[in-house]
């Protein structure tokens, strides 16, 4: 069930354990901990993770478009520039 919902939102082939790897990396869970979860719970966690990623990506694109409109192009965001570098 969760694998089919994961397939449309993942780049590249979806392996049997990809969703488990995502959960293990994000929540620092062991395979044993993940296997004790109900399948519906795994599906909901993956949906939430995907939605958060979508929001983050949309914000990134919006900020990038804003920088381009201001003429900032492809440089680093202003907050990442060390003030000592500005002359």
C-alpha positions in Angstrom: 0.0 0.0 0.0 2.6 2.6 1.0 4.9 1.6 -1.8 2.4 2.6 -4.5 1.9 6.0 -2.9 5.7 6.5 -2.7 6.4 5.6 -6.3 4.9 8.7 -7.9 6.9 11.1 -5.7 10.3 9.6 -5.7 13.0 10.1 -8.4 14.4 6.9 -9.8 13.2 3.4 -9.2 11.5 2.6 -5.9 13.0 -0.3 -4.1 11.3 -2.5 -1.6 13.0 -0.8 1.3 13.1 2.9 0.1 10.3 4.0 2.4 11.9 2.3 5.4 15.2 4.1 4.6 13.4 7.4 4.5 11.9 6.8 7.9 15.1 5.5 9.4 17.1 8.6 8.2 14.4 11.1 9.2 13.5 9.7 12.6 16.6 7.7 13.4 14.6 4.5 13.8 16.0 1.0 13.5 14.4 -1.4 11.0 12.9 -3.3 13.9 11.2 -0.2 15.2 9.8 0.6 11.7 8.5 -3.0 11.2 6.5 -2.7 14.4 4.5 0.2 13.0 1.2 -0.3 11.4 1.2 0.0 7.6 -1.4 2.9 7.7 0.9 4.8 10.0 3.8 4.4 7.7 1.7 5.7 4.8 0.7 8.7 6.8 4.3 9.5 7.9 5.4 9.3 4.3 2.6 11.5 3.1 3.5 14.1 5.8 7.2 13.9 4.8 6.3 14.4 1.1 4.0 17.3 1.9 6.8 19.0 4.0 9.2 18.5 1.2 6.8 20.0 -1.3 6.3 23.1 0.9 10.1 23.5 1.3 10.7 23.2 -2.4 7.9 25.7 -3.2 9.5 28.2 -0.8 12.9 27.7 -2.3 11.5 28.3 -5.8 9.7 31.4 -4.6 12.8 32.8 -3.0 14.8 32.0 -6.1 12.3 33.8 -8.4 12.3 36.8 -6.0 16.2 37.0 -6.2 16.1 36.8 -10.0 13.5 39.6 -10.2 15.8 41.7 -8.0 18.8 40.9 -10.2 20.4 38.7 -7.7 20.7 35.8 -10.1 22.5 32.7 -9.0 24.7 34.0 -6.2 24.4 32.9 -2.6 21.6 34.1 -0.4 22.4 37.4 1.4 22.4 35.7 4.8 25.1 33.3 3.7 27.6 36.1 2.8 30.1 37.0 5.5 30.0 40.7 6.2 33.8 40.9 6.1 33.7 40.0 2.4 31.7 43.1 1.6 33.8 46.2 0.7 
